[in-house]
Amino acid sequence: MTAVADVAAPPGDTTDSPPSSRWPAWALVAICVLAGALYVWAIGAGQVGNSYYAAAAKSMSTSFTNFLFGSFDPAGVVTVDKPPMALWPQAAAVAVFGFHGWAVLLPQVVEGVAAVFLLHRTVRLWADEKVALLAALIFALTPITVAINRDNNPDTLLVLLLVAAAYAFTRSVRSARSGPRTKWLLWCAFFIGCGFLTKMLQAWIVVPGFALAYLVGSGAPVRRRVLDLLAAGAVLVVSSFWWVALHAWWPGSKPYIGGSTDGGAWDLIIGYNGLGRVFGGSGNRGGGSQPPEMEFAGPRGGAMFGGEPGVTRMFDASVGGQISWLLPLCLLVLSVVAVAGVLRWRRKVPGDRAERAGWFLWGSWLLVTAAVFSFAQGIFHPYYTTMLAPAVAAISAAGLVMFWRARSFVRFLLPLSVAITAAWAIVVVSRDTSFHGWTRWAVLGVAAVAIAVLLAGLRRTGLVAALVAVLLTPAVWSAATAVTASSNGGMAAAGPAERGGGGFEIFTNGQPPPNARGNRQPMQGGPPGGGRGELTDEQKRILRYAKENSGGAEITLAVAGPAQAASPYIMGSDEVVIGMGGFSGSDDAPSVDQLRTWVTEGKLKFVLSGGDRMGGGPGGRDDNGRQEWISAHCSTVDPSAYGGGTAQTLLECRA
């Protein structure tokens, strides 16, 4: 039992003094360069990532109010269904460089590399240089992290901010003086608050674990710990809600908050991006219900929605290849550390507070986040799991080094770790051997060699072989994602395309739409042209006709249906084009009264209807009466007038 208890000792020297040689610095540079190469490879090859957010970034670059509130359209009618912080760097890049795919995606690359660097600094404070370098490497090679950092979804910035919070927290618990200790804890709360303004309540998932870790790891008296946490709570609330209050009290015109039921940010926090994600429900747009004309492949949306909720979700076919490679290892490490901690407590062996706080921090981050994601009943996408990557990297790196340094019978934990991790990698790859199925045999061979060498007592050689066995398959998946995924679209994912990479499948009335040969096939992504920020020839003709015949209307074109139908018009032109109804087409923006006013005052003349299979209208999503009003007040423009086709219907409206 002594050997088991001793395994939970700090993985190494926890001081922040400079290393005796320069190789760690060069190793960190190499890891960051590797991460940057994976994230930036060919991102300028025409793609714009998620066209919904890309269109918003362009619209936000046109005015201060649009920028401040995250407007989807240049007229400032409706915002995206998230807070705007993740889009601010993208909009700034578009304002400086113009609208290009690389301008939208480059901020994501910078944020991704910054997260790798900052994780290294955080883990080095907690453990030592070797553990920190290994954690940075594991983080950089996580497949879903590579995929999401090549996309423009908010998760990249969310992860960076949470890693920054972990860094500040670690500085806090390691501080011997009360002033710096409190200061760094307040910075930790501030960064989590910024995470809230990036993806709302998802950022708060880590808060209970951070609070518990501070209580057990701070060197301050108990009363001071409680006061520090209360102060941090105040900072968290202010840094989280200042934007919500600003929108509520804004004196001038402001866009409707997309995804809400009343146009306010508070409803979005509680509903669509809050309880709706956790509990679902057909009455909440954050829930898992779908209109009858739009059914997604598989249970609860298949790959798009991460499969059925439950304890195995993180390991299933939709999610397993994204994040689960080292989860069995992490569970083993946390189990050993927990047993060792209990044994040391029973023996009344004094421990290191900062080291203990680190285990609580990373362990709670992993377990609580995985539990919330696993049992969420509402909308869940596999790429959300990139939030687990920093904790997976820190725990697995510390565990591998700890097992390697262990003595007595505990030294068998490293060969066991290699065997478990390799076996799980073989299971994941075997689900679809057409995607680098050769790695099964490579992992099997390297793992066998590593285990044999470790059991033979060749520790350094065995460690190298063990790391290759553990990281080979996720590294291959990450490299393949960077090289072959020209565009992740709205559903960033690593691995085979049919498991979610490169788009999602939209089925109409339970059946895929027919292709040119009449065969039923999944329709990938959004409307034509939406994935590259370009307009099709038909879309150009429609927009040209609306512009030339609008009589100088402020709004050139209003597009009915979900935002994906309007995105290519916003991205591919400098005209004022709005999408009616926000992301899903069901937001009350613009309202019927607003439409009537625009048409009466000559600010809007043309509406485009039927441009997306996910659109609202009769039998579809509730569009708050817009379609009924449009049908009564707008007439169809003869397609021959603009050389249009039958896919979209251009309507001319009169008061």
MARKOLRO-451282 format. One record per residue (C-alpha): y, x, z negated. Coordinates in steps of 0.2 Angstrom, whole numbers. Layout:
+-------+-------+-------+
: north :  east :    up :
+-------+-------+-------+
:     Y :     X :     Z :
...
+-------+-------+-------+
***
This chain:
+-------+-------+-------+
: north :  east :    up :
+-------+-------+-------+
:     0 :     0 :     0 :
:    12 :    15 :    -3 :
:    10 :    19 :    15 :
:    14 :     2 :    21 :
:    29 :     1 :    10 :
:    36 :    17 :    15 :
:    36 :    12 :    34 :
:    52 :     2 :    31 :
:    62 :    17 :    26 :
:    77 :    20 :    38 :
:    72 :    26 :    55 :
:    82 :    41 :    53 :
:    98 :    49 :    48 :
:   111 :    35 :    47 :
:   127 :    46 :    47 :
:   139 :    45 :    61 :
:   142 :    63 :    62 :
:   142 :    71 :    80 :
:   125 :    78 :    86 :
:   121 :    96 :    86 :
:   119 :    96 :   104 :
:   126 :    87 :   119 :
:   110 :    80 :   126 :
:   112 :    63 :   117 :
:   129 :    61 :   125 :
:   123 :    65 :   142 :
:   108 :    53 :   139 :
:   119 :    39 :   135 :
:   130 :    42 :   151 :
:   114 :    42 :   161 :
:   108 :    25 :   153 :
:   125 :    18 :   156 :
:   125 :    24 :   174 :
:   108 :    17 :   177 :
:   114 :     0 :   170 :
:   129 :     0 :   181 :
:   118 :     4 :   196 :
:   107 :   -11 :   192 :
:   121 :   -23 :   189 :
:   132 :   -17 :   204 :
:   120 :   -14 :   218 :
:   125 :   -24 :   233 :
:   135 :   -37 :   224 :
:   148 :   -36 :   238 :
:   136 :   -42 :   251 :
:   144 :   -59 :   253 :
:   138 :   -68 :   238 :
:   150 :   -75 :   224 :
:   137 :   -80 :   211 :
:   139 :   -97 :   204 :
:   150 :  -106 :   216 :
:   156 :  -118 :   203 :
:   163 :  -104 :   192 :
:   169 :   -93 :   207 :
:   179 :  -108 :   214 :
:   187 :  -110 :   197 :
:   191 :   -91 :   196 :
:   201 :   -93 :   212 :
:   210 :  -109 :   206 :
:   214 :  -101 :   190 :
:   223 :   -87 :   199 :
:   235 :   -99 :   207 :
:   245 :  -105 :   191 :
:   247 :  -101 :   172 :
:   241 :  -118 :   167 :
:   226 :  -117 :   178 :
:   222 :  -100 :   171 :
:   225 :  -105 :   153 :
:   214 :  -120 :   153 :
:   201 :  -115 :   166 :
:   205 :  -127 :   180 :
:   191 :  -130 :   193 :
:   203 :  -135 :   206 :
:   220 :  -128 :   212 :
:   229 :  -145 :   208 :
:   224 :  -143 :   189 :
:   214 :  -160 :   189 :
:   199 :  -155 :   179 :
:   192 :  -139 :   170 :
:   175 :  -132 :   171 :
:   163 :  -138 :   157 :
:   165 :  -122 :   147 :
:   180 :  -114 :   138 :
:   189 :  -102 :   150 :
:   187 :   -85 :   141 :
:   173 :   -79 :   152 :
:   183 :   -84 :   168 :
:   199 :   -75 :   163 :
:   193 :   -58 :   168 :
:   187 :   -65 :   185 :
:   203 :   -74 :   188 :
:   213 :   -59 :   184 :
:   202 :   -49 :   196 :
:   205 :   -62 :   210 :
:   224 :   -62 :   207 :
:   224 :   -43 :   209 :
:   212 :   -40 :   223 :
:   211 :   -57 :   232 :
:   196 :   -68 :   232 :
:   180 :   -58 :   236 :
:   162 :   -59 :   229 :
:   164 :   -41 :   222 :
:   181 :   -46 :   214 :
:   172 :   -61 :   205 :
:   157 :   -51 :   200 :
:   164 :   -34 :   196 :
:   171 :   -39 :   179 :
:   153 :   -44 :   174 :
:   146 :   -27 :   179 :
:   160 :   -19 :   168 :
:   156 :   -31 :   153 :
:   137 :   -28 :   155 :
:   139 :    -9 :   154 :
:   151 :   -10 :   140 :
:   138 :   -20 :   130 :
:   125 :    -7 :   133 :
:   137 :     7 :   127 :
:   142 :    -4 :   112 :
:   124 :    -8 :   107 :
:   121 :    11 :   107 :
:   135 :    14 :    95 :
:   130 :     0 :    84 :
:   112 :     5 :    82 :
:   117 :    23 :    79 :
:   127 :    18 :    64 :
:   112 :     8 :    58 :
:    97 :    20 :    62 :
:   100 :    36 :    72 :
:   103 :    44 :    89 :
:    86 :    43 :    96 :
:    84 :    24 :    91 :
:   101 :    20 :    98 :
:    97 :    28 :   115 :
:    80 :    19 :   116 :
:    89 :     3 :   111 :
:   102 :     5 :   125 :
:    88 :     9 :   138 :
:    78 :    -6 :   133 :
:    93 :   -17 :   134 :
:    98 :   -10 :   151 :
:    81 :   -13 :   158 :
:    79 :   -31 :   152 :
:    76 :   -42 :   167 :
:    86 :   -57 :   163 :
:   100 :   -46 :   158 :
:   100 :   -37 :   174 :
:   100 :   -54 :   183 :
:   114 :   -62 :   173 :
:   125 :   -47 :   174 :
:   125 :   -48 :   193 :
:   130 :   -66 :   192 :
:   146 :   -74 :   185 :
:   140 :   -86 :   172 :
:   148 :   -84 :   154 :
:   133 :   -76 :   146 :
:   138 :   -59 :   151 :
:   154 :   -59 :   141 :
:   145 :   -69 :   127 :
:   133 :   -55 :   124 :
:   146 :   -42 :   124 :
:   156 :   -51 :   111 :
:   141 :   -54 :   100 :
:   137 :   -35 :   101 :
:   155 :   -31 :    97 :
:   153 :   -43 :    82 :
:   137 :   -33 :    77 :
:   146 :   -17 :    78 :
:   160 :   -23 :    67 :
:   147 :   -30 :    55 :
:   138 :   -13 :    54 :
:   154 :    -4 :    51 :
:   158 :   -17 :    37 :
:   142 :   -15 :    27 :
:   142 :     4 :    29 :
:   160 :     5 :    22 :
:   161 :    12 :     4 :
:   179 :     6 :     1 :
:   183 :   -13 :     0 :
:   198 :   -13 :    12 :
:   189 :    -6 :    27 :
:   173 :   -17 :    22 :
:   184 :   -33 :    23 :
:   193 :   -28 :    38 :
:   178 :   -25 :    49 :
:   170 :   -41 :    43 :
:   185 :   -50 :    48 :
:   184 :   -42 :    65 :
:   166 :   -47 :    66 :
:   171 :   -65 :    63 :
:   185 :   -64 :    76 :
:   173 :   -58 :    90 :
:   161 :   -72 :    86 :
:   176 :   -84 :    88 :
:   180 :   -76 :   105 :
:   161 :   -80 :   109 :
:   165 :   -98 :   104 :
:   179 :   -98 :   117 :
:   166 :   -91 :   130 :
:   151 :  -103 :   127 :
:   156 :  -114 :   112 :
:   142 :  -117 :    99 :
:   130 :  -105 :   106 :
:   140 :   -91 :    99 :
:   138 :   -98 :    82 :
:   119 :   -98 :    82 :
:   120 :   -80 :    74 :
:   133 :   -85 :    60 :
:   120 :   -89 :    47 :
:   111 :   -73 :    49 :
:   127 :   -63 :    49 :
:   132 :   -71 :    33 :
:   115 :   -68 :    24 :
:   114 :   -50 :    30 :
:   131 :   -47 :    22 :
:   126 :   -55 :     6 :
:   111 :   -44 :     5 :
:   118 :   -28 :    12 :
:   136 :   -27 :     6 :
:   140 :   -14 :    -7 :
:   154 :   -26 :   -14 :
:   152 :   -36 :   -30 :
:   145 :   -53 :   -28 :
:   161 :   -62 :   -31 :
:   170 :   -50 :   -18 :
:   156 :   -54 :    -5 :
:   159 :   -72 :    -7 :
:   177 :   -70 :    -5 :
:   175 :   -59 :    10 :
:   164 :   -72 :    18 :
:   176 :   -86 :    15 :
:   190 :   -76 :    23 :
:   179 :   -72 :    38 :
:   175 :   -90 :    39 :
:   194 :   -94 :    40 :
:   196 :   -81 :    54 :
:   181 :   -88 :    63 :
:   188 :  -106 :    63 :
:   205 :  -100 :    69 :
:   198 :   -88 :    83 :
:   186 :  -102 :    88 :
:   198 :  -117 :    89 :
:   215 :  -111 :    93 :
:   212 :  -115 :   112 :
:   205 :  -132 :   107 :
:   221 :  -136 :    97 :
:   232 :  -129 :   111 :
:   225 :  -141 :   124 :
:   227 :  -155 :   112 :
:   245 :  -152 :   109 :
:   250 :  -145 :   126 :
:   267 :  -154 :   129 :
:   266 :  -154 :   148 :
:   253 :  -159 :   161 :
:   236 :  -152 :   158 :
:   219 :  -154 :   166 :
:   205 :  -165 :   160 :
:   192 :  -156 :   150 :
:   176 :  -156 :   161 :
:   160 :  -162 :   153 :
:   169 :  -173 :   140 :
:   170 :  -191 :   139 :
:   188 :  -193 :   134 :
:   197 :  -177 :   142 :
:   198 :  -168 :   126 :
:   189 :  -151 :   121 :
:   183 :  -158 :   104 :
:   172 :  -170 :   113 :
:   165 :  -156 :   124 :
:   161 :  -146 :   108 :
:   151 :  -159 :    99 :
:   144 :  -168 :   114 :
:   139 :  -159 :   131 :
:   140 :  -141 :   124 :
:   135 :  -145 :   106 :
:   123 :  -158 :    99 :
:   118 :  -164 :   116 :
:   111 :  -147 :   120 :
:   100 :  -147 :   104 :
:    95 :  -165 :   103 :
:    97 :  -171 :   121 :
:    96 :  -190 :   123 :
:    99 :  -201 :   138 :
:   116 :  -207 :   131 :
:   123 :  -189 :   130 :
:   127 :  -180 :   146 :
:   121 :  -164 :   137 :
:   104 :  -172 :   136 :
:    89 :  -170 :   147 :
:    90 :  -187 :   156 :
:    92 :  -187 :   175 :
:    98 :  -201 :   187 :
:    84 :  -209 :   197 :
:    89 :  -201 :   213 :
:    89 :  -183 :   207 :
:    73 :  -177 :   199 :
:    69 :  -159 :   196 :
:    53 :  -151 :   199 :
:    41 :  -149 :   185 :
:    42 :  -156 :   167 :
:    60 :  -157 :   161 :
:    66 :  -149 :   176 :
:    53 :  -135 :   178 :
:    61 :  -118 :   180 :
:    79 :  -124 :   180 :
:    77 :  -132 :   163 :
:    65 :  -119 :   155 :
:    50 :  -130 :   154 :
:    45 :  -141 :   139 :
:    53 :  -137 :   122 :
:    41 :  -130 :   109 :
:    35 :  -115 :   100 :
:    28 :  -107 :   116 :
:    44 :  -109 :   127 :
:    50 :   -91 :   126 :
:    32 :   -86 :   133 :
:    30 :   -99 :   146 :
:    30 :   -97 :   165 :
:    49 :  -101 :   167 :
:    55 :   -90 :   153 :
:    42 :   -77 :   149 :
:    46 :   -65 :   163 :
:    64 :   -65 :   159 :
:    64 :   -60 :   140 :
:    46 :   -60 :   132 :
:    40 :   -43 :   137 :
:    44 :   -35 :   120 :
:    44 :   -51 :   109 :
:    26 :   -48 :   103 :
:    31 :   -30 :    98 :
:    46 :   -37 :    89 :
:    36 :   -50 :    79 :
:    24 :   -36 :    74 :
:    39 :   -25 :    69 :
:    47 :   -38 :    59 :
:    31 :   -43 :    50 :
:    28 :   -25 :    45 :
:    46 :   -23 :    39 :
:    45 :   -39 :    29 :
:    28 :   -35 :    21 :
:    35 :   -17 :    17 :
:    51 :   -24 :    10 :
:    41 :   -36 :    -2 :
:    30 :   -22 :    -8 :
:    45 :   -11 :   -11 :
:    54 :   -25 :   -21 :
:    38 :   -28 :   -31 :
:    37 :    -9 :   -35 :
:    56 :    -9 :   -39 :
:    59 :     5 :   -27 :
:    78 :     6 :   -23 :
:    82 :     3 :    -5 :
:    97 :     7 :     7 :
:   108 :    -9 :     8 :
:   115 :    -5 :    25 :
:    98 :    -2 :    32 :
:    92 :   -18 :    24 :
:   107 :   -28 :    31 :
:   103 :   -21 :    49 :
:    85 :   -28 :    48 :
:    92 :   -45 :    42 :
:   105 :   -45 :    55 :
:    94 :   -41 :    70 :
:    79 :   -51 :    64 :
:    89 :   -67 :    60 :
:    98 :   -65 :    77 :
:    81 :   -64 :    86 :
:    72 :   -77 :    76 :
:    85 :   -91 :    74 :
:    91 :   -89 :    92 :
:    73 :   -90 :    99 :
:    70 :  -105 :    88 :
:    85 :  -115 :    94 :
:    81 :  -111 :   112 :
:    63 :  -115 :   110 :
:    66 :  -132 :   102 :
:    82 :  -137 :   111 :
:    79 :  -155 :   118 :
:    94 :  -155 :   130 :
:    99 :  -144 :   144 :
:    92 :  -127 :   143 :
:    91 :  -113 :   157 :
:    80 :   -98 :   156 :
:    95 :   -86 :   158 :
:   102 :   -91 :   141 :
:    89 :   -79 :   134 :
:    99 :   -64 :   139 :
:   107 :   -68 :   121 :
:    91 :   -62 :   114 :
:    91 :   -45 :   123 :
:   102 :   -35 :   110 :
:    91 :   -40 :    96 :
:    75 :   -37 :   105 :
:    81 :   -20 :   110 :
:    87 :   -15 :    93 :
:    71 :   -21 :    84 :
:    59 :   -14 :    96 :
:    67 :     3 :    97 :
:    68 :     4 :    78 :
:    50 :    -1 :    77 :
:    43 :    11 :    90 :
:    52 :    26 :    82 :
:    47 :    20 :    64 :
:    29 :    18 :    69 :
:    29 :    35 :    78 :
:    36 :    44 :    62 :
:    24 :    35 :    50 :
:    10 :    44 :    42 :
:    -7 :    39 :    34 :
:   -16 :    24 :    42 :
:     1 :    17 :    47 :
:     2 :    28 :    62 :
:   -11 :    17 :    70 :
:     3 :     4 :    72 :
:    10 :    13 :    87 :
:    -6 :    12 :    97 :
:    -7 :    -6 :    92 :
:    10 :    -9 :    98 :
:     6 :    -1 :   115 :
:   -10 :   -12 :   116 :
:    -1 :   -28 :   112 :
:    14 :   -25 :   123 :
:     3 :   -19 :   138 :
:    -9 :   -34 :   136 :
:     6 :   -46 :   136 :
:    13 :   -38 :   152 :
:    -3 :   -40 :   161 :
:    -3 :   -59 :   156 :
:    14 :   -61 :   163 :
:    12 :   -52 :   179 :
:    -5 :   -61 :   182 :
:     4 :   -77 :   183 :
:    10 :   -72 :   201 :
:     2 :   -56 :   207 :
:    12 :   -58 :   223 :
:    27 :   -51 :   214 :
:    23 :   -33 :   210 :
:     5 :   -37 :   204 :
:     1 :   -18 :   205 :
:    10 :   -16 :   189 :
:    -5 :   -24 :   180 :
:   -16 :    -9 :   184 :
:    -2 :     4 :   181 :
:     2 :    -3 :   164 :
:   -17 :    -4 :   160 :
:   -19 :    15 :   165 :
:    -4 :    21 :   156 :
:    -7 :    11 :   140 :
:   -25 :    18 :   139 :
:   -19 :    36 :   141 :
:    -5 :    33 :   128 :
:   -17 :    26 :   116 :
:   -29 :    40 :   118 :
:   -16 :    53 :   117 :
:    -9 :    46 :   101 :
:   -26 :    44 :    93 :
:   -29 :    62 :    97 :
:   -13 :    67 :    87 :
:    -2 :    73 :   101 :
:    13 :    64 :    95 :
:    27 :    69 :   107 :
:    17 :    67 :   122 :
:    10 :    51 :   115 :
:    27 :    44 :   112 :
:    33 :    47 :   130 :
:    17 :    39 :   137 :
:    19 :    24 :   125 :
:    37 :    21 :   131 :
:    32 :    22 :   149 :
:    18 :     9 :   145 :
:    30 :    -2 :   136 :
:    44 :    -2 :   148 :
:    36 :     0 :   165 :
:    34 :   -18 :   170 :
:    51 :   -24 :   164 :
:    59 :    -9 :   173 :
:    50 :   -14 :   189 :
:    56 :   -32 :   187 :
:    74 :   -26 :   184 :
:    74 :   -15 :   199 :
:    67 :   -28 :   210 :
:    80 :   -40 :   204 :
:    94 :   -28 :   208 :
:    87 :   -23 :   225 :
:    80 :   -40 :   232 :
:    91 :   -53 :   224 :
:   106 :   -54 :   236 :
:   112 :   -69 :   227 :
:   107 :   -77 :   210 :
:   117 :   -93 :   213 :
:   119 :  -104 :   198 :
:   102 :  -100 :   191 :
:   101 :   -82 :   188 :
:    83 :   -76 :   185 :
:    72 :   -61 :   188 :
:    55 :   -62 :   196 :
:    47 :   -73 :   209 :
:    60 :   -85 :   217 :
:    49 :  -100 :   213 :
:    51 :   -97 :   195 :
:    70 :  -100 :   196 :
:    76 :   -84 :   204 :
:    89 :   -87 :   218 :
:    92 :  -105 :   215 :
:    85 :  -122 :   209 :
:    75 :  -135 :   217 :
:    83 :  -152 :   220 :
:    71 :  -167 :   223 :
:    78 :  -183 :   230 :
:    68 :  -199 :   224 :
:    55 :  -187 :   217 :
:    53 :  -179 :   234 :
:    61 :  -164 :   242 :
:    72 :  -168 :   257 :
:    65 :  -166 :   274 :
:    68 :  -150 :   284 :
:    71 :  -148 :   302 :
:    53 :  -151 :   306 :
:    51 :  -166 :   295 :
:    42 :  -157 :   281 :
:    46 :  -159 :   263 :
:    53 :  -143 :   256 :
:    64 :  -139 :   241 :
:    82 :  -137 :   244 :
:    89 :  -122 :   237 :
:   106 :  -120 :   229 :
:   121 :  -130 :   233 :
:   129 :  -137 :   249 :
:   130 :  -126 :   265 :
:   142 :  -111 :   263 :
:   144 :  -114 :   245 :
:   134 :   -98 :   240 :
:   145 :   -86 :   249 :
:   163 :   -93 :   248 :
:   163 :   -98 :   266 :
:   165 :  -114 :   276 :
:   153 :  -120 :   289 :
:   160 :  -124 :   306 :
:   159 :  -143 :   302 :
:   168 :  -140 :   285 :
:   182 :  -131 :   294 :
:   185 :  -145 :   306 :
:   185 :  -158 :   293 :
:   198 :  -148 :   283 :
:   209 :  -144 :   298 :
:   209 :  -162 :   303 :
:   214 :  -167 :   285 :
:   228 :  -154 :   285 :
:   235 :  -159 :   302 :
:   235 :  -177 :   298 :
:   240 :  -178 :   280 :
:   258 :  -179 :   283 :
:   262 :  -165 :   270 :
:   252 :  -173 :   256 :
:   251 :  -161 :   241 :
:   232 :  -163 :   240 :
:   224 :  -159 :   257 :
:   207 :  -166 :   253 :
:   198 :  -174 :   238 :
:   179 :  -172 :   238 :
:   168 :  -185 :   230 :
:   152 :  -180 :   220 :
:   148 :  -165 :   210 :
:   159 :  -150 :   210 :
:   147 :  -140 :   221 :
:   152 :  -151 :   235 :
:   170 :  -146 :   233 :
:   167 :  -127 :   229 :
:   166 :  -121 :   247 :
:   182 :  -129 :   252 :
:   191 :  -121 :   237 :
:   184 :  -104 :   239 :
:   185 :  -104 :   258 :
:   203 :  -110 :   261 :
:   220 :  -109 :   253 :
:   222 :  -128 :   254 :
:   224 :  -139 :   239 :
:   206 :  -147 :   238 :
:   200 :  -156 :   222 :
:   183 :  -161 :   217 :
:   182 :  -178 :   209 :
:   172 :  -180 :   193 :
:   170 :  -162 :   188 :
:   153 :  -153 :   188 :
:   142 :  -168 :   188 :
:   154 :  -180 :   197 :
:   154 :  -192 :   182 :
:   170 :  -186 :   173 :
:   184 :  -198 :   173 :
:   195 :  -186 :   183 :
:   204 :  -191 :   193 :
:   204 :  -209 :   186 :
:   206 :  -224 :   197 :
:   224 :  -226 :   192 :
:   227 :  -208 :   196 :
:   219 :  -210 :   213 :
:   230 :  -226 :   216 :
:   246 :  -217 :   211 :
:   242 :  -202 :   222 :
:   239 :  -213 :   237 :
:   254 :  -224 :   234 :
:   266 :  -209 :   232 :
:   258 :  -200 :   248 :
:   251 :  -186 :   238 :
:   233 :  -189 :   244 :
:   227 :  -196 :   261 :
:   209 :  -190 :   264 :
:   194 :  -191 :   254 :
:   177 :  -183 :   258 :
:   162 :  -193 :   253 :
:   143 :  -191 :   254 :
:   143 :  -172 :   255 :
:   130 :  -169 :   242 :
:   113 :  -176 :   237 :
:   118 :  -176 :   219 :
:   133 :  -186 :   221 :
:   138 :  -202 :   212 :
:   141 :  -219 :   218 :
:   130 :  -234 :   219 :
:   113 :  -230 :   212 :
:   118 :  -213 :   207 :
:   129 :  -205 :   193 :
:   142 :  -216 :   185 :
:   159 :  -211 :   193 :
:   170 :  -222 :   183 :
:   174 :  -234 :   197 :
:   180 :  -221 :   209 :
:   168 :  -225 :   223 :
:   171 :  -243 :   222 :
:   190 :  -241 :   223 :
:   188 :  -229 :   238 :
:   176 :  -241 :   247 :
:   190 :  -254 :   245 :
:   205 :  -244 :   250 :
:   199 :  -231 :   262 :
:   192 :  -232 :   280 :
:   180 :  -220 :   289 :
:   188 :  -208 :   301 :
:   178 :  -208 :   318 :
:   168 :  -191 :   317 :
:   173 :  -188 :   335 :
:   191 :  -186 :   330 :
:   187 :  -170 :   321 :
:   170 :  -165 :   329 :
:   161 :  -169 :   313 :
:   143 :  -173 :   310 :
:   134 :  -186 :   300 :
:   131 :  -176 :   284 :
:   148 :  -180 :   277 :
:   160 :  -194 :   279 :
:   179 :  -192 :   280 :
:   189 :  -207 :   274 :
:   207 :  -210 :   276 :
:   215 :  -219 :   261 :
:   230 :  -231 :   261 :
:   239 :  -240 :   247 :
+-------+-------+-------+
***
